[in-house]
Amino acid sequence: MEYHDREWGVPEFDGERLFAKLLLDGFQAGLSWLTILKKRDGYYRAFDGLNPSKVARYDDARVRELLLDSRIVRNRLKVEAAIRNSRAYLDLRERGVDFAGLLWGFVDGKTMLNRWRDLREIPAETVESAAMSRALREAGFRFVGPTICYAFMQAVGMVNDHLIHCFRHAELVEAAGARQPGSN
């Protein structure tokens, strides 16, 4: 509840914070968000603050250590993807790509305002999340499918998917200057 009321859907524009949240969404694949949320602090501790410069240097020995760490969900593919994604992030940065600008570009730099009345209306993925997924995969990222990307977009405020009767919907519209999908 606290996560919903304070964090979920709040626009984030810092590239490294966006990267960390994308990693956490990748860890969530196939699991409930609550599972990762309960282990979030553990992920930050186990993965050096989710700092891409540090994670990118992890070797096989570090992977083995992480797979024994009860603070995280111990999945080899996800741990290895976090390392690979850190390297891809650094590669983008080295090439002069602004990670925040890249990601926010899929919503033209502004929060997309949705007006859902019922949870069943909220899509699992969108054209924008599919495009983000393709771009990230082409850049070398893994565990960034369209559904993961859409959950990420919701979490970092690229879309406002709070139901219209939720108090956070109006608060975030006001705070972000959100736009209607398809508007300029």
GIRA-V514072 format. One record per pair of residues at least 4 apart in sequence whose C-alpha atoms are under 8 Angstrom apart, sorted by the first residue. I is the first residue (numbers start at 1). J is the second residue. D is the distance in whole Angstrom. If there is no record, write none. Layout:
BEGIN
i=(I & I)
j=(J & J)
d=(D & D)
END
This chain:
BEGIN
i=(1 & 2 & 2 & 3 & 3 & 4 & 4 & 5 & 6 & 7 & 8 & 8 & 8 & 8 & 9 & 9 & 9 & 9 & 9 & 9 & 9 & 9 & 9 & 9 & 10 & 10 & 10 & 10 & 11 & 11 & 11 & 11 & 11 & 12 & 12 & 12 & 12 & 13 & 13 & 13 & 14 & 14 & 15 & 15 & 15 & 15 & 16 & 16 & 16 & 17 & 18 & 18 & 18 & 19 & 19 & 19 & 19 & 20 & 20 & 20 & 21 & 21 & 21 & 22 & 22 & 22 & 23 & 23 & 23 & 23 & 24 & 24 & 24 & 25 & 25 & 25 & 25 & 25 & 26 & 26 & 26 & 26 & 26 & 27 & 27 & 27 & 27 & 28 & 28 & 28 & 28 & 29 & 29 & 31 & 31 & 32 & 33 & 34 & 35 & 36 & 36 & 39 & 39 & 39 & 39 & 40 & 40 & 41 & 42 & 42 & 42 & 43 & 43 & 43 & 43 & 43 & 44 & 44 & 44 & 45 & 46 & 46 & 46 & 46 & 47 & 47 & 48 & 48 & 50 & 50 & 51 & 52 & 52 & 52 & 52 & 52 & 52 & 53 & 53 & 53 & 53 & 54 & 55 & 55 & 55 & 56 & 56 & 56 & 56 & 56 & 57 & 58 & 58 & 58 & 59 & 60 & 61 & 62 & 63 & 63 & 63 & 63 & 64 & 65 & 66 & 66 & 66 & 67 & 67 & 67 & 67 & 68 & 69 & 70 & 74 & 75 & 76 & 77 & 78 & 78 & 79 & 80 & 81 & 81 & 81 & 81 & 82 & 82 & 83 & 84 & 84 & 84 & 84 & 85 & 85 & 85 & 85 & 86 & 87 & 88 & 88 & 88 & 88 & 89 & 89 & 90 & 91 & 92 & 92 & 92 & 92 & 92 & 93 & 93 & 93 & 97 & 97 & 98 & 99 & 100 & 101 & 101 & 102 & 103 & 103 & 104 & 104 & 104 & 104 & 105 & 106 & 106 & 106 & 106 & 107 & 107 & 107 & 107 & 110 & 110 & 110 & 110 & 110 & 111 & 111 & 111 & 111 & 111 & 111 & 111 & 111 & 112 & 112 & 112 & 112 & 112 & 112 & 112 & 113 & 113 & 113 & 113 & 113 & 113 & 113 & 113 & 114 & 114 & 114 & 114 & 114 & 114 & 115 & 115 & 115 & 116 & 116 & 116 & 116 & 116 & 116 & 117 & 117 & 117 & 117 & 118 & 118 & 119 & 122 & 124 & 124 & 124 & 125 & 125 & 125 & 125 & 125 & 125 & 126 & 126 & 126 & 127 & 128 & 129 & 129 & 129 & 129 & 129 & 129 & 130 & 130 & 130 & 130 & 130 & 131 & 131 & 132 & 132 & 132 & 133 & 133 & 133 & 133 & 133 & 134 & 134 & 135 & 136 & 136 & 136 & 136 & 137 & 137 & 137 & 143 & 144 & 144 & 145 & 146 & 147 & 148 & 149 & 150 & 151 & 152 & 153 & 153 & 153 & 154 & 154 & 154 & 154 & 160 & 160 & 160 & 160 & 161 & 162 & 162 & 162 & 163 & 164 & 164 & 165 & 166 & 167 & 168 & 169 & 170 & 171 & 172 & 172 & 172 & 173 & 173 & 174 & 179 & 179)
j=(5 & 6 & 7 & 7 & 8 & 8 & 9 & 168 & 10 & 155 & 154 & 155 & 156 & 157 & 154 & 155 & 156 & 157 & 158 & 159 & 160 & 161 & 162 & 172 & 155 & 156 & 157 & 172 & 111 & 156 & 157 & 158 & 176 & 17 & 18 & 156 & 157 & 17 & 18 & 100 & 18 & 100 & 19 & 98 & 99 & 100 & 20 & 51 & 52 & 21 & 22 & 100 & 156 & 23 & 52 & 89 & 99 & 24 & 50 & 51 & 25 & 152 & 156 & 26 & 149 & 152 & 27 & 50 & 82 & 85 & 28 & 36 & 40 & 29 & 148 & 149 & 151 & 152 & 78 & 142 & 143 & 144 & 148 & 36 & 73 & 78 & 143 & 32 & 33 & 35 & 36 & 143 & 148 & 35 & 36 & 36 & 37 & 38 & 39 & 40 & 73 & 43 & 71 & 72 & 73 & 44 & 72 & 45 & 46 & 71 & 72 & 47 & 49 & 50 & 71 & 72 & 48 & 49 & 50 & 49 & 66 & 69 & 71 & 72 & 51 & 55 & 54 & 55 & 54 & 55 & 55 & 56 & 83 & 86 & 87 & 89 & 90 & 57 & 86 & 87 & 90 & 58 & 82 & 83 & 86 & 83 & 84 & 85 & 86 & 87 & 83 & 62 & 63 & 83 & 63 & 64 & 65 & 66 & 67 & 76 & 79 & 80 & 68 & 69 & 72 & 74 & 79 & 74 & 75 & 76 & 79 & 74 & 74 & 74 & 79 & 79 & 80 & 81 & 82 & 143 & 83 & 84 & 85 & 141 & 142 & 143 & 86 & 142 & 87 & 88 & 140 & 141 & 142 & 89 & 140 & 141 & 142 & 90 & 91 & 92 & 139 & 140 & 141 & 93 & 99 & 94 & 95 & 96 & 97 & 98 & 99 & 139 & 97 & 98 & 99 & 101 & 102 & 102 & 103 & 104 & 105 & 109 & 106 & 107 & 132 & 108 & 109 & 110 & 158 & 109 & 128 & 129 & 131 & 132 & 111 & 112 & 128 & 158 & 158 & 176 & 177 & 178 & 179 & 157 & 158 & 159 & 160 & 176 & 177 & 178 & 179 & 158 & 159 & 160 & 178 & 179 & 180 & 181 & 159 & 160 & 161 & 173 & 178 & 179 & 180 & 181 & 159 & 160 & 161 & 162 & 180 & 181 & 161 & 163 & 164 & 121 & 122 & 161 & 162 & 163 & 164 & 121 & 163 & 164 & 165 & 122 & 163 & 163 & 161 & 147 & 150 & 151 & 129 & 130 & 146 & 147 & 149 & 150 & 130 & 146 & 150 & 131 & 132 & 133 & 146 & 147 & 149 & 150 & 153 & 134 & 145 & 146 & 147 & 149 & 135 & 146 & 136 & 146 & 149 & 137 & 144 & 145 & 146 & 149 & 138 & 145 & 139 & 140 & 141 & 142 & 144 & 141 & 142 & 144 & 148 & 148 & 149 & 149 & 150 & 151 & 152 & 153 & 154 & 155 & 156 & 157 & 158 & 159 & 158 & 159 & 160 & 161 & 169 & 172 & 173 & 178 & 169 & 166 & 168 & 169 & 169 & 169 & 170 & 169 & 170 & 171 & 172 & 173 & 174 & 175 & 176 & 177 & 178 & 177 & 178 & 178 & 183 & 184)
d=(6 & 6 & 8 & 5 & 6 & 5 & 8 & 7 & 8 & 8 & 7 & 5 & 7 & 7 & 5 & 5 & 5 & 4 & 7 & 7 & 6 & 7 & 8 & 8 & 7 & 6 & 5 & 7 & 7 & 5 & 4 & 6 & 7 & 7 & 7 & 5 & 7 & 8 & 7 & 6 & 6 & 6 & 6 & 7 & 5 & 5 & 6 & 7 & 8 & 6 & 6 & 7 & 7 & 6 & 8 & 8 & 8 & 6 & 6 & 7 & 6 & 7 & 8 & 6 & 8 & 6 & 6 & 8 & 6 & 8 & 6 & 7 & 8 & 7 & 6 & 8 & 7 & 6 & 7 & 8 & 5 & 6 & 7 & 7 & 8 & 6 & 8 & 7 & 6 & 8 & 6 & 7 & 7 & 7 & 8 & 7 & 6 & 6 & 7 & 6 & 8 & 6 & 6 & 6 & 8 & 6 & 8 & 6 & 6 & 5 & 6 & 6 & 8 & 7 & 7 & 6 & 6 & 4 & 6 & 6 & 7 & 8 & 7 & 8 & 7 & 6 & 7 & 7 & 8 & 7 & 6 & 6 & 8 & 5 & 7 & 7 & 7 & 7 & 7 & 8 & 7 & 7 & 7 & 6 & 6 & 5 & 7 & 8 & 5 & 5 & 8 & 6 & 7 & 7 & 6 & 6 & 6 & 6 & 6 & 8 & 7 & 7 & 7 & 7 & 8 & 7 & 8 & 5 & 7 & 7 & 8 & 7 & 7 & 7 & 8 & 6 & 6 & 6 & 6 & 7 & 7 & 6 & 6 & 7 & 6 & 7 & 6 & 8 & 6 & 6 & 7 & 7 & 7 & 6 & 7 & 5 & 7 & 6 & 6 & 6 & 6 & 6 & 6 & 6 & 8 & 6 & 6 & 6 & 5 & 8 & 7 & 8 & 5 & 6 & 7 & 8 & 7 & 6 & 6 & 6 & 6 & 8 & 7 & 8 & 7 & 6 & 5 & 7 & 7 & 5 & 6 & 8 & 7 & 7 & 7 & 7 & 7 & 7 & 7 & 8 & 8 & 6 & 7 & 6 & 4 & 5 & 7 & 7 & 7 & 5 & 6 & 6 & 4 & 6 & 6 & 5 & 6 & 5 & 6 & 5 & 7 & 7 & 5 & 5 & 5 & 6 & 7 & 6 & 6 & 8 & 7 & 7 & 7 & 7 & 6 & 6 & 7 & 7 & 7 & 5 & 6 & 7 & 5 & 6 & 7 & 8 & 7 & 7 & 7 & 5 & 7 & 8 & 6 & 7 & 6 & 5 & 8 & 5 & 6 & 7 & 7 & 6 & 6 & 6 & 5 & 7 & 5 & 5 & 8 & 6 & 7 & 5 & 8 & 8 & 6 & 8 & 6 & 7 & 7 & 6 & 6 & 5 & 5 & 6 & 6 & 8 & 6 & 6 & 5 & 8 & 7 & 5 & 6 & 7 & 7 & 6 & 6 & 6 & 6 & 6 & 6 & 6 & 6 & 6 & 6 & 6 & 5 & 6 & 6 & 5 & 6 & 6 & 7 & 7 & 8 & 8 & 8 & 6 & 6 & 5 & 6 & 6 & 7 & 7 & 8 & 7 & 6 & 6 & 6 & 6 & 6 & 8 & 8 & 6 & 5 & 7 & 7 & 8)
END
